[in-house]
């Protein structure tokens, strides 16, 4: 029989991916808004 891998980490160690996951719903729209603003600024500046 195969068992599930042991994924529990020691209490002192923090996984960087697990720390970022709760912020993603805020980070992606903000990054998209900044990117759109930057592209619009470049388009106006070049015109």
C-alpha angles and dihedrals in degrees: 000000000000122000130210113264116261104251101165111121128209114270093246096054119082121197109226092214092053089051093054099044097080090052097052096089088059098036100053098053092044092050090047092050092050091048092050091048091049093049092047091049091051092048092051092044092051095046 
